[in-house]
């Protein structure tokens, strides 16, 4: 399966830099990054899309709780990726079952 470029990059204020925004624009990726408070020229961002970042951060937080992923017992990258897939599926099933 060919790799697909992302449509947007959701990031926090720490990634608000002109170089990062220029690189994303060059790659045709929308930068959904709120501007820092000391930025001279204010840059708007998609607030609705930025709210999705919270869901992503929570999922990574749940993954980090998983001991096998946090300590990375697996020596091979494929084994580790498989464990990440299993942990993600467990999180998703818990989320779907609760709904």
SVG drawing of the C-alpha trace seen along z (x, -y; Angstrom):
<svg xmlns="http://www.w3.org/2000/svg" viewBox="-23 -42 39 52">
<polyline fill="none" stroke="black" stroke-width="0.4" points="0.0,0.0 1.5,-3.4 2.1,-5.9 -0.3,-8.8 0.7,-12.3 -1.3,-13.8 -3.9,-16.5 -3.1,-18.5 -0.6,-18.6 -2.1,-19.3 0.5,-20.6 0.7,-22.8 2.2,-26.3 5.7,-24.8 5.7,-24.1 4.8,-27.6 7.8,-28.5 7.9,-30.1 10.3,-27.3 7.9,-24.6 5.0,-26.4 7.0,-26.9 8.0,-23.3 4.4,-22.2 3.1,-24.6 5.8,-23.3 4.4,-19.8 0.8,-20.9 0.0,-20.0 -2.3,-22.4 -0.7,-23.6 -3.2,-23.6 -1.0,-25.2 -2.1,-28.0 0.2,-31.0 2.4,-31.9 1.3,-34.8 4.3,-36.9 3.9,-36.4 3.8,-39.8 1.5,-38.8 -1.3,-36.7 -2.0,-33.5 -5.5,-31.9 -5.9,-28.1 -8.9,-25.8 -10.2,-25.6 -12.7,-22.8 -9.9,-20.6 -7.6,-21.6 -10.0,-20.2 -9.4,-16.7 -5.9,-16.9 -7.2,-16.2 -8.5,-12.8 -5.1,-12.0 -3.2,-13.1 -5.5,-10.9 -4.9,-7.9 -1.1,-8.3 -1.5,-8.7 -3.4,-5.4 -0.7,-3.7 2.0,-4.9 0.2,-3.3 0.7,0.1 3.8,1.5 5.0,3.5 5.0,0.3 6.4,-2.0 9.4,0.2 9.6,1.7 10.4,5.3 10.4,6.2 13.7,6.2 12.4,6.2 10.6,3.2 7.9,5.5 7.1,7.1 6.9,3.7 4.6,2.3 2.4,5.4 2.2,4.7 1.2,1.1 -1.5,2.4 -2.9,4.7 -2.9,2.0 -4.6,-0.4 -7.2,2.1 -7.9,2.8 -8.3,-1.0 -10.6,-1.3 -12.8,1.7 -13.1,0.2 -14.1,-3.1 -16.7,-1.5 -18.1,0.8 -18.8,-2.1 -20.8,-4.0"/>
</svg>
